[in-house]
C-alpha cells in the first residue's frame, strides 16, 4: 500500500484546486476533496489535532497550522466550507503565494489522502454500526509532517493518560520556531531538542523515563535517519515497517502497531486494557475477552481490522482525552 509524500495519482483524483485569491500579504485558495471525507470529523478521530504545530479553534471552526515554508515559519489557516454532494471543500489562507503546492502536498500527507479506503468503506457499509464511517466521512488518521515527529509524540503518549501527553508535547514544542505574527510553534527539530538537552525534557517537558528514549530518537534523526524517506514515501511493507519501528528505544509492540496504522497498515491490532474494557462492555456482556477473542471478532475485516475497531470506538465513545 504505497503512499507518496507528494501529489500522486490517487491524490489528484481526490483534490481539485479551485478559486484562488491573492491579497497583498496572503493568499486564499480553495480545493475539494472527494467524499467520503469530512475534515473536522476525520481530524477528531485522532488526537494529533490537539498538539503543536496544530492549533484547533473550536469556536471559529478553524485549524491554524504552523509550518515551515520556503525557509520561513508561517501560519496556515484551514477552514471547512459548505460541502457539495460529491466533495468536501476547504479554504486555506497562507502568507506565501508561492507555497500553495507545498502546502497541498504536506496537507495531503498529514491527512493520509493517498490511502485508498474504497475496500474498507464497502466492508463498513455491510455493518450496522460501521455504516456510519463513510456517512460521516471518517477513516483517515491524521499524522505529523514527518516520521520523526510521529515517533516522538508516540513515545510521549505511551503508558500515560492522553491529557498528560498533551501537556508534555506542548511544553516541548516551546523549543520550536514561532510562526510569523502568531504565538504558534512548529514542532522542534531533532537538533533543537539535542541542543536543549535531556534535563529540559525531564524538568520542563515532564517526560520522566522517556527522556533518554527521546534523546536517542533525536540523535538518530539529527545524524540523518537513513530509512526515514522510505517510510514516509510508503516504500516499506508492514513487516519491514514493524521491525523498523521496534528498532527505536521506547517503542514496544502496542506503539509500533499504532505507528503502522498512521502509515496505512491495519493488519495487526494492539489489544490493550482500553480495548479489553471497551470490548467487554460492548460485545462480551461484561466479561473480559481474551486477545484471541478480540482479534477473531474483527477477523472479517482482514487487513482493515485495527481501523474497524478504531472507527467503531470513535462512533460509540467519541474522542476521549482522558482515556
C-alpha positions as CSV (number, residue, x, y, z in Angstrom):
1,X,0.0,0.0,0.0
2,X,2.1,2.9,-1.3
3,X,1.6,6.5,-0.1
4,X,3.6,9.2,-1.7
5,X,4.6,12.4,0.1
6,X,3.7,14.4,-3.0
7,X,0.5,14.6,-5.0
8,X,0.4,11.2,-6.7
9,X,-2.3,9.8,-9.0
10,X,-4.6,8.9,-6.1
11,X,-4.4,12.4,-4.6
12,X,-5.1,14.0,-7.9
13,X,-8.3,12.1,-8.0
14,X,-9.2,13.4,-4.6
15,X,-8.1,17.0,-4.8
16,X,-9.3,19.6,-7.3
17,X,-7.8,23.1,-6.9
18,X,-10.4,25.8,-7.1
19,X,-10.8,29.6,-6.5
20,X,-7.5,31.4,-5.8
21,X,-7.5,34.9,-4.3
22,X,-4.2,36.8,-3.7
23,X,-4.1,39.8,-1.4
24,X,-1.0,41.9,-0.5
25,X,0.0,39.9,2.5
26,X,-1.5,36.5,2.0
27,X,-3.2,34.2,-0.5
28,X,-6.5,32.3,-0.1
29,X,-7.2,29.2,-2.1
30,X,-9.9,26.6,-2.0
31,X,-9.8,23.0,-3.0
32,X,-12.1,20.0,-3.0
33,X,-11.7,16.5,-1.5
34,X,-13.8,13.8,-3.0
35,X,-16.2,12.2,-0.4
36,X,-16.4,10.3,1.8
37,X,-14.4,12.9,3.7
38,X,-15.2,15.4,6.4
39,X,-12.2,17.4,7.6
40,X,-13.4,18.1,11.2
41,X,-14.8,14.6,11.7
42,X,-11.7,12.9,10.4
43,X,-9.4,15.2,12.4
44,X,-11.2,14.4,15.6
45,X,-10.7,10.7,15.4
46,X,-7.1,11.1,16.4
47,X,-5.5,13.4,19.0
48,X,-2.8,14.9,16.8
49,X,-5.0,17.9,16.1
50,X,-4.6,18.9,19.8
51,X,-0.8,19.0,19.5
52,X,1.6,21.6,18.1
53,X,2.1,22.5,15.3
54,X,-1.7,22.2,15.0
55,X,-3.9,24.6,16.9
56,X,-7.6,24.0,16.7
57,X,-10.1,26.8,17.4
58,X,-13.4,25.1,18.2
59,X,-15.3,28.4,18.3
60,X,-14.1,29.6,15.0
61,X,-14.1,26.1,13.4
62,X,-10.6,26.8,12.2
63,X,-7.3,24.9,12.3
64,X,-4.1,27.0,12.5
65,X,-1.1,25.0,11.4
66,X,2.4,26.4,12.0
67,X,4.5,25.1,9.1
68,X,7.9,25.8,7.6
69,X,7.5,27.1,4.0
70,X,10.4,28.1,1.8
71,X,12.7,28.6,4.8
72,X,10.3,30.6,6.9
73,X,7.7,29.5,9.5
74,X,4.2,30.6,8.6
75,X,0.7,30.1,9.9
76,X,-1.6,28.2,7.5
77,X,-5.3,28.6,8.4
78,X,-7.7,25.9,7.3
79,X,-11.5,26.2,7.5
80,X,-14.2,23.9,6.1
81,X,-16.7,25.4,3.6
82,X,-20.2,24.3,2.7
83,X,-20.0,20.8,1.2
84,X,-21.4,19.7,-2.2
85,X,-23.0,16.3,-2.9
86,X,-19.7,14.9,-4.1
87,X,-17.0,17.0,-2.4
88,X,-15.8,18.3,0.9
89,X,-14.4,21.9,0.5
90,X,-11.7,23.6,2.5
91,X,-10.3,27.1,2.4
92,X,-6.6,27.8,3.1
93,X,-5.1,31.1,4.0
94,X,-1.3,31.2,3.6
95,X,1.3,34.0,3.8
96,X,3.3,33.0,0.8
97,X,1.5,32.6,-2.6
98,X,4.5,30.6,-3.9
99,X,3.9,27.9,-1.3
100,X,0.5,26.7,-2.4
101,X,1.8,23.5,-4.0
102,X,3.9,22.5,-1.0
103,X,1.0,23.3,1.4
104,X,-1.2,20.9,-0.7
105,X,1.5,18.2,-0.6
106,X,2.0,18.5,3.1
107,X,-1.7,18.6,3.9
108,X,-2.3,15.5,1.7
109,X,0.4,13.7,3.6
110,X,-0.8,14.6,7.1
111,X,-4.4,13.7,6.3
112,X,-3.4,10.4,4.6
113,X,-5.3,11.4,1.4
114,X,-3.3,8.9,-0.7
115,X,-4.7,5.9,1.2
116,X,-7.3,4.1,-0.8
117,X,-10.1,3.3,1.6
118,X,-12.7,2.0,-1.0
119,X,-12.5,-1.6,0.2
120,X,-12.8,-0.6,3.8
121,X,-15.8,1.6,3.1
122,X,-17.5,-1.2,1.3
123,X,-17.0,-3.5,4.3
124,X,-18.3,-0.8,6.6
125,X,-21.5,-0.4,4.5
126,X,-22.3,-4.0,5.3
127,X,-22.0,-3.4,9.1
128,X,-24.7,-1.8,11.1
129,X,-22.5,0.5,13.3
130,X,-19.7,1.0,10.9
131,X,-22.0,2.0,8.1
132,X,-21.6,5.4,9.8
133,X,-17.9,5.6,8.8
134,X,-18.5,6.5,5.1
135,X,-21.6,8.5,6.1
136,X,-19.5,10.7,8.5
137,X,-16.5,10.9,6.2
138,X,-14.1,9.4,8.7
139,X,-11.5,6.6,8.4
140,X,-8.3,8.7,7.6
141,X,-5.9,9.1,10.5
142,X,-4.2,12.5,10.9
143,X,-0.4,12.2,11.3
144,X,2.5,14.6,11.7
145,X,4.5,16.1,8.8
146,X,7.5,13.9,9.5
147,X,8.3,10.4,10.7
148,X,10.5,11.9,13.4
149,X,7.6,13.9,14.9
150,X,5.2,11.0,14.8
151,X,7.6,8.7,16.7
152,X,8.5,11.5,19.2
153,X,4.8,12.1,20.0
154,X,4.0,8.4,20.2
155,X,6.8,7.9,22.8
156,X,5.4,10.7,24.8
157,X,1.9,9.2,24.6
158,X,2.9,5.7,25.8
159,X,1.8,4.5,29.2
160,X,0.2,7.8,30.2
161,X,-3.2,9.5,30.1
162,X,-3.6,11.5,27.0
163,X,-4.1,14.8,28.8
164,X,-0.6,14.3,30.4
165,X,0.9,13.5,27.0
166,X,-0.7,16.7,25.6
167,X,1.0,18.8,28.4
168,X,4.4,17.1,27.7
169,X,4.3,17.8,24.0
170,X,3.1,21.4,24.4
171,X,5.9,22.1,26.8
172,X,8.5,20.6,24.5
173,X,7.0,22.5,21.5
174,X,8.1,25.8,23.0
175,X,11.6,24.9,21.6
176,X,10.2,25.2,18.1
177,X,10.4,28.3,15.9
178,X,7.3,30.6,16.0
179,X,5.1,31.3,13.0
180,X,5.2,34.9,11.9
181,X,2.7,37.1,13.6
182,X,1.4,34.4,16.0
183,X,2.4,32.6,19.2
184,X,2.2,29.2,17.4
185,X,5.2,27.0,17.3
186,X,6.3,24.5,14.7
187,X,7.5,21.2,16.3
188,X,11.1,21.5,17.4
189,X,13.7,19.8,15.2
190,X,15.9,17.0,16.4
191,X,18.8,19.4,16.6
192,X,16.9,21.8,18.7
193,X,16.0,19.1,21.1
194,X,19.6,17.9,21.4
195,X,20.9,21.5,21.9
196,X,18.5,21.9,24.8
197,X,19.3,18.6,26.3
198,X,17.8,15.8,28.4
199,X,17.5,17.9,31.5
200,X,15.0,20.2,29.8
201,X,12.9,17.2,28.7
202,X,12.8,16.0,32.3
203,X,12.3,19.3,34.1
204,X,10.2,21.3,31.7
205,X,8.8,18.6,29.4
206,X,8.0,16.4,32.4
207,X,8.5,13.3,30.2
208,X,10.1,11.2,33.0
209,X,11.8,8.0,32.0
210,X,11.1,8.8,28.3
211,X,13.8,11.5,28.2
212,X,16.5,9.0,27.2
213,X,14.4,7.5,24.5
214,X,13.6,10.9,23.1
215,X,17.3,11.9,23.1
216,X,18.2,8.7,21.3
217,X,15.5,9.4,18.7
218,X,16.7,12.9,18.2
219,X,20.3,11.7,17.8
220,X,19.3,9.2,15.1
221,X,17.4,11.9,13.1
222,X,20.0,14.6,13.6
223,X,22.6,12.2,12.2
224,X,20.4,11.6,9.2
225,X,18.0,8.7,9.6
226,X,18.6,6.6,6.5
227,X,15.2,4.9,6.2
228,X,13.0,7.9,7.0
229,X,12.3,8.9,3.4
230,X,11.4,5.3,2.5
231,X,8.9,5.1,5.4
232,X,7.3,8.5,4.5
233,X,7.1,7.5,0.9
234,X,5.4,4.2,1.7
235,X,8.2,2.1,0.3
236,X,8.2,-0.5,3.2
237,X,5.7,-3.3,3.7
238,X,4.0,-3.9,7.1
239,X,6.6,-6.4,8.3
240,X,9.5,-4.2,7.4
241,X,7.8,-1.2,9.0
242,X,7.1,-3.0,12.2
243,X,10.7,-4.1,12.5
244,X,11.8,-0.6,11.8
245,X,9.6,1.0,14.5
246,X,10.7,-1.6,17.0
247,X,14.3,-0.5,16.4
248,X,13.6,2.7,18.4
249,X,14.1,2.7,22.1
250,X,10.8,3.3,23.9
251,X,8.7,1.7,21.1
252,X,7.0,-1.6,22.0
253,X,4.5,-3.7,20.2
254,X,1.5,-1.6,21.0
255,X,3.1,1.7,19.9
256,X,4.5,0.0,16.8
257,X,1.0,-1.1,15.8
258,X,-0.2,2.5,16.4
259,X,2.6,3.9,14.1
260,X,1.8,1.2,11.5
261,X,-1.8,2.5,11.4
262,X,-0.7,6.0,10.8
263,X,1.1,4.7,7.8
264,X,-1.8,2.8,6.4
265,X,-1.3,-0.7,7.8
266,X,-4.1,-2.1,10.0
267,X,-3.4,-5.8,9.8
268,X,-2.2,-6.0,13.3
269,X,-4.2,-4.8,16.2
270,X,-3.0,-3.9,19.7
271,X,-5.2,-5.4,22.4
272,X,-4.5,-3.4,25.5
273,X,-6.5,-2.7,28.6
274,X,-8.6,0.0,26.9
275,X,-9.6,-2.4,24.1
276,X,-10.4,-5.1,26.6
277,X,-12.6,-2.7,28.6
278,X,-14.4,-1.5,25.5
279,X,-15.0,-5.0,24.1
280,X,-16.2,-6.3,27.4
281,X,-18.8,-3.6,27.7
282,X,-19.9,-3.5,24.1
283,X,-19.6,-7.1,22.8
284,X,-19.0,-9.6,25.6
285,X,-21.7,-8.9,28.2
286,X,-19.3,-7.5,30.8
287,X,-16.9,-10.4,30.6
288,X,-13.3,-9.6,29.7
289,X,-12.4,-11.3,26.4
290,X,-9.0,-12.8,25.6
291,X,-6.8,-11.2,22.9
292,X,-7.6,-14.1,20.6
293,X,-11.3,-13.4,21.0
294,X,-10.9,-9.7,20.2
295,X,-8.9,-10.4,17.1
296,X,-11.4,-13.0,16.0
297,X,-14.3,-10.5,16.4
298,X,-12.8,-8.3,13.7
299,X,-11.4,-11.1,11.6
300,X,-13.7,-10.5,8.7
301,X,-12.2,-7.0,8.2
302,X,-8.9,-8.6,7.3
303,X,-6.2,-6.0,6.6
304,X,-8.5,-3.3,8.0
305,X,-9.1,-4.9,11.4
306,X,-7.4,-2.3,13.5
307,X,-9.1,0.6,11.6
308,X,-12.5,-1.2,12.1
309,X,-12.1,-1.3,15.8
310,X,-10.7,2.3,15.9
311,X,-13.7,3.7,14.0
312,X,-16.2,1.7,16.0
313,X,-14.7,3.1,19.2
314,X,-14.9,6.6,17.9
315,X,-18.5,6.2,16.8
316,X,-19.6,4.7,20.1
317,X,-17.4,6.6,22.6
318,X,-16.2,9.7,20.8
319,X,-12.8,11.2,21.2
320,X,-11.9,10.8,24.9
321,X,-8.9,12.8,26.0
322,X,-9.0,11.1,29.4
323,X,-8.6,7.6,28.1
